[in-house]
Amino acid sequence: MDTLELLDHGFTWTTARIAAVPADGLDAPTPCGLWDLRGLLDHTIGSVTMLTDAAAGTEVAAAPASWDQAIAELAARSSVVWRAPGVMDRTMELPMGAMPGSTVASVTLLETVVHGWDIGQASGEHIEIPDALALPILEFARQALPADRGDDFAADLGIGATPSEQLVAFLGRKLR
């Protein structure tokens, strides 16, 4: 699968995780120690919107009323934005600096899918990331993340039997 197909698959997979969130579970803890489930949903939608806006070269003004709507609209918008001629070859300006479009697409995939896993864990789903997504994201993460990750990413736990477990452990998430 190429990056565009992976993004489509990643959005579909994460959309299902968000759809499974129970309305009464928004205060649940998540594998991301900084956020409860409500905060993680807000962060996920916000960060993926920021990445998609960078690729589009424009910002979307209004956010939908629900996380379900937001992720569905982001999935549709992302599919169009990332398929625009030359978008992968552009340099994009982000709060963390300029990046090639192909890197921003991979970051979008990582952010969408790994936070989808976090959301699934917090909502009690305990689902694994499909190998078709986990393997390319893990390969990208290993190349993109520095050994000294600072405060942005937890240290690699160096564990995991499956590609999904290896990916989330590489990003500092503890396995249940």
C-alpha positions in Angstrom: 0.0 0.0 0.0 1.2 3.5 -0.7 1.0 6.4 1.7 -2.4 7.6 0.4 -4.0 4.2 0.7 -2.5 3.9 4.2 -4.0 7.2 5.1 -7.4 6.2 3.9 -7.1 2.9 5.7 -5.9 4.6 8.9 -8.7 7.1 8.9 -11.2 4.3 8.4 -9.7 2.3 11.3 -9.6 5.3 13.6 -13.1 6.4 12.7 -14.3 3.0 14.0 -12.4 3.5 17.3 -14.0 6.9 17.8 -17.5 5.6 16.9 -17.0 3.0 19.7 -16.3 5.6 22.4 -19.0 5.3 25.1 -20.7 8.7 25.9 -20.2 8.0 29.7 -16.5 7.1 29.4 -15.0 10.5 28.4 -13.2 10.9 31.8 -11.4 7.5 31.3 -7.6 7.5 31.5 -5.7 6.9 28.3 -2.3 5.5 27.4 -1.3 9.1 26.9 -0.8 10.2 30.5 -1.4 13.9 29.6 -5.0 13.4 28.7 -8.3 11.7 29.7 -10.3 10.3 26.8 -12.1 13.7 26.1 -8.8 15.5 26.0 -7.2 12.8 23.7 -10.2 13.1 21.3 -9.8 16.9 21.2 -6.0 16.5 20.7 -6.3 13.9 18.0 -8.9 16.0 16.0 -6.8 19.1 16.5 -3.5 17.7 15.5 -4.8 15.9 12.5 -6.7 19.0 11.4 -3.5 21.1 11.8 -1.5 18.6 9.6 -4.3 18.4 7.0 -4.5 22.2 7.0 -0.7 22.4 6.3 -1.1 20.0 3.4 -4.1 22.0 2.0 -2.5 25.3 2.5 -5.7 26.6 4.1 -7.4 26.3 7.5 -10.9 25.1 8.1 -12.7 27.6 10.2 -15.5 25.7 12.0 -15.2 22.4 13.8 -18.1 19.9 13.7 -20.2 19.4 16.8 -19.0 15.8 17.5 -15.8 13.8 17.3 -17.5 11.3 15.0 -18.4 14.1 12.5 -14.9 15.7 12.9 -13.0 12.5 12.0 -15.4 11.7 9.1 -14.9 15.2 7.7 -11.2 15.0 8.2 -11.0 11.6 6.5 -12.9 13.0 3.4 -10.9 16.2 3.3 -7.6 14.3 3.8 -8.4 12.0 0.9 -8.8 15.0 -1.4 -6.0 17.1 0.0 -3.3 14.5 -0.2 -4.2 13.5 -3.7 -3.8 17.1 -5.1 -1.1 17.3 -7.7 2.3 18.1 -6.2 1.2 18.1 -2.6 3.7 15.3 -1.6 6.6 17.3 -3.1 5.8 20.6 -1.4 7.5 21.9 1.8 4.9 22.5 4.5 5.2 24.9 7.4 4.1 23.5 10.7 4.5 24.8 14.3 7.5 22.5 14.7 9.2 23.7 11.5 9.2 23.1 7.7 8.8 19.5 6.5 8.5 17.8 3.1 4.9 16.8 2.2 5.7 13.1 2.2 6.9 13.4 5.8 3.8 15.3 6.9 1.7 12.6 5.3 3.5 10.0 7.3 3.2 12.0 10.5 -0.6 12.4 9.8 -0.8 8.6 9.4 1.1 8.0 12.7 -0.9 10.6 14.6 -4.3 9.3 13.3 -3.6 5.6 13.9 -1.6 5.6 17.1 -4.1 7.9 18.8 -6.8 5.7 17.4 -5.2 2.9 19.3 -5.0 5.1 22.4 -8.7 5.9 22.0 -9.6 2.2 21.6 -7.6 1.3 24.7 -9.3 4.0 26.8 -12.8 3.1 25.7 -12.2 -0.6 26.5 -11.9 -1.9 23.0 -8.3 -3.2 23.4 -7.9 -3.7 19.7 -4.6 -4.1 17.8 -3.5 -1.9 14.9 -3.7 -4.0 11.8 -0.3 -5.2 10.6 -0.8 -3.4 7.2 -0.8 -0.1 9.2 1.4 -0.9 12.1 4.4 -2.1 10.0 4.9 1.0 7.8 4.1 3.3 10.7 6.7 1.6 12.8 9.3 1.8 10.0 8.6 5.5 9.6 8.7 6.2 13.4 12.1 4.3 13.7 13.6 6.6 11.0 11.9 9.8 12.1 12.2 9.9 15.9 15.5 10.8 17.4 17.0 8.6 20.1 16.6 11.6 22.6 12.9 12.2 22.3 12.7 15.1 24.8 9.2 15.7 26.2 7.3 15.0 23.0 7.5 11.2 23.0 8.1 8.7 25.7 11.1 6.3 25.4 11.0 3.1 23.5 9.9 0.3 25.8 11.6 -2.3 23.5 8.8 -4.9 23.8 6.0 -6.4 21.8 5.2 -9.6 20.1 3.0 -8.2 17.3 3.7 -5.2 15.0 0.9 -3.3 16.8 2.5 -4.0 20.2 6.0 -3.1 18.9 4.7 0.2 17.4 2.9 1.4 20.5 5.8 0.3 22.8 8.2 2.1 20.5 6.2 5.2 21.2 6.3 4.6 24.9 2.9 3.1 25.5 2.6 0.3 28.0 0.8 -2.8 26.9 -2.1 -4.2 28.9 
